[in-house]
Amino acid sequence: MKSDIEIAREVSLRKIKEVATGLGIPREEVQNYGRYIAKVPLHLIDEEKIKEHNLILVTAITPTKAGIGKTTVSIGLALGLNKIGKKAVAALREPSLGPCFGMKGGAAGGGYAQVLPMENINLHFTGDFHAVTSAHNMITALLDNYIYQTRNTCEGLKEIKWKRVLDVNDRSLRNIVSGLGGSANGIPTETGFDITPASEMMAILCLATDLEDLKRRIGNILLGYTYDDQPFTVKDLGVAGAITVLLKDALLPNLVQTTENTPAFVHGGPFANIAHGCNSIIATKMALTYGDYVITEAGFGADLGAEKFFDIKCRKAGLTPKLTVIVATAQSLKLHGGVPEALIKEQNIEGLRNGFANLDKHVANMKRFGQEVIVTFNRYATDTDEEIALVAEHCKELGVGFAMNSVFAEGGEGGVELAKLVVDTIENKPSAPLKMVYEDTDPVREKIKKVSEEIYGAASVTYTTLADKKIKQIESLGISHYPICIAKTQYSFSSDPKAYGVAKDFELKVRDVVINNGAEMIVVIMGEIMRMPGLPKDPQAKRIDIVNGLVEGLS
């Protein structure tokens, strides 16, 4: 099998204006970023067309280091739908440099189901991540200057809540002291960095509906507290307009194409383990304006990504998916069934059966939201017909649709079975109206309790003293109505990354709570999860190179 990057280079790409006009976007509206990438203006979004078209969510069982292939399946489903004559568009997140140079080496799909040009998308793309990073850190610089200029006055701040961000995995920056070297270099301050995908600015970009909403949200960002315990925001700093200027181009969704020239909007990139894990509302609505079927994904497993997709993104945007597709693989099911990682490529019927408990929990969770569910089996070369038949039979017993796919190896042709099942299900048995896990009016602790118990299956939730203090601040600010965004390990329903399958009788501990007043959500940090990841012992960066002018290692 050829590498992803080799396959990508063999594709004959269409000029992006041709892709846009084929979709129905006026040629003169396309803002080119080279030949094969463009941004599209926001005024083209049509709310009436959005109501007529079909939104499909792709999510997955609990991820493992063996991989699930959710992005590949999302792209492959779009290819398959187009293959059977449907007008389909993908709406996906942008990759982060952190994982690309750390664990993954690329996040634009794989095999014959990729978004292209993959080198650009995986690297600097249209500069959206850099704009988010610059906007966030510009606020930090202006805030530090304000603190410096108002030192020893009654206008100073008692407490600072704003950190810095960087789109690089760098554990050494999690906690730092800035302003050392004498008074001319600022005021010594204990601070730190989060990774850009976990920043509030990224969440704001993904949740904003237009430029004015972006500016409003930026102005509401909570930076700290004054000496009389009043909140101090970007609006108080007087720079909301300046920060919006830095993001005016980044707000526009990016149009690219797949390995089979299917249109795809790739925009925004929050992680689902430490952020809300969905592409931008704007990109999804743009895709729904022009595509009869729109495929989007939510990060990691359904417990993290899909819950946030429904409870945060759909709640705020008024979106209602017609169907949820859960991706599963034999290797990951076997890992969840207790098979050692070294043996998951071998047939193990008992281990596969034991792993069904993880799949069943995710199916039940999606049905709890009112979603009609299809399970798609992402086929690998080592999978046997007996294993596939066993998964299909189990899905039949569950009462959910099942389709095998081989989009990685076959592109759109390998997604035809899944595409036909998707269309048939939407036409004959679409999802019911969404049933959120909690109400806006529920207290913060009740929201955390409901997600923890109903979605994760926790027996109890406890809080640190710091988390208790933060929740009291939330209540005093009158923002308890915000949705919650739980940050925890993606590898388990619990906060223990090694608790595969379906963890039982576990406790979830809320270590900290972060107020994202501009994004209008409350980030709840559980267990030992870090919002600035570290690099692995053998980072993918060691395999990335440029040889004879061509990039290698992004696969």
C-alpha positions, 0 to 999 in steps of 0.5 A: 500500500502506498503512503498517504502522501504518495497517494495524494500526489497522484491525484489530479486536483481541480482548480479550487474555483472549479470546485466552488462553482461545481458546488454552486458558489459564485466564481467571483466570491471565491478568495483564492489561497493559491490554486487549490485552497480558498476562503468563502465569504460568510454572506453566502450562508443561507439559513433556509437552505440549511433547514432543507439539507441533511447533517450527518455526524460521524463519531466513534467508539473509545479511541485506542492507540491502534487508531479508529480512522474517523476522519478517513471514514468521514471523508470516505462517506462523502466520497461514497455519497457522491459516488451514488449520485448525491451532492455531499460535502464534508465539514471537518476540523483543521489539523494541529501542528502539535499532534502532526509533529508529535504522535500522528504525522498528519490528520487529513484522512488517509489512503484514498480518502483524504482532503487535499492538498494534504501537506498544506492542510497539515502544516500552515494551511491558510494561517488560521491557527497562527491567527488564533495564536496571535490573537490570544497572545496579543491579548496577553501582551496588552494585558501584561502592559495594562498590569505594568502601567497600572501597578501600584494604583487602584486600577490594577488587577488582583487576580489574572485568569489569562494564559498564553497559547502555542500550537506546539506540544511543549510540556516545559511551558505548562507552568512558567514565570514571566517578567523576570530580569528587573522592573523594566521587563514587566512584573514577575508573574506565574503563568503558563501555556495551553496548546492553541486548539485548547484556547478560548480563542479557538472555541470562539472562532468555532462558535461565532456566527458572524464578525459582530458575534466574534467581536462581542465574544472577544469583548466578553473574555474574562481576563481577571478580577479587580481589587474590588472583585469585579470581573475584568474583560477584554472590553474593559481593556479596550481592545476587542476591535483590535483583536477582531481585526487579527481574526477577520480572515481566519473567520472565513471557512476554508474550501478544499477538495478530496482525493476524488475532488469532492468539496470539503470545508476544513475550518477550526481545530479544537481537540475534544479531550481538552476542548469542544472538538468540533469544526466551526459552526460557520463551516458547517452552515456553509456546507449545509447551504451548498450540500444536500448531505453534509458529513461532519465529525466530532473528536475522539469517542462519542462520549467526549466528541459527540456529547459536546457536539450535541450539548454545545455546538448543536445547542448554540447553532440550532443544528439537528443531525439526521443520523449518527455514524459510529466508527468501529474497528476489529483491532480497537474492539479487541483492545477493549475486550482485553486482548493485548496490543501485540495480538490485536491483529490476530483473529480473536472471537472472544476478545472481539465479543468482549469489546462489544460492551464499549460499542454498546455503551456508545450506541446507547449514549447516542440513542439517549440523544434521540439519534438514529445510529449506524455502525460502520466497520472500518476494515483493515487488511488483517480483519477476517470475514468471521470477525466482520460477520460477528460485528454485523450480527451484533449490530442486528441484535442491537437494532442498529444499521451496519455497513462495512467500509473500505474507504482507506483502500478503495476511496468512494467505491469502498464507501458505497455500501455505507452511503446507501445505508445512510441515505436509506436510513435518513429517508425512512427513519431519521433521528428524533429531535435532539434530547440534550443531557442537561438543561441550560437552567441546571446548576453547574454541578448538576450538569457535570453530574448528568454528563458524568453519570449518564454518558460516562457511567461514573458512580460519583463526582468529587471536587477539589477546593479550587474547583469549588471556588471556581464554581462559586465564582461562576454562580456569582457572575450569573453564568451558570446557564453556560454549557459545560465542556469536560476535559479528560482522557480520551482513552476511557469512559473514566479518568484512567486512560488504561481502563479500557472497555466500559469502566465500572464504579469509578469516581471522577474528580473535578480538578479545576474549572475554567470560565470561557466567558467569550466562548460562553462555556465552562471547561471542567478539567477532570483527572490528570489531563493536561491542556498543553500536551507533551511530545512522545519519546519518539516524535513523528518530527524525526520522520518529517523531511523535505527531499528533492523539494517534496515533503515526507513523513506526513502520513 
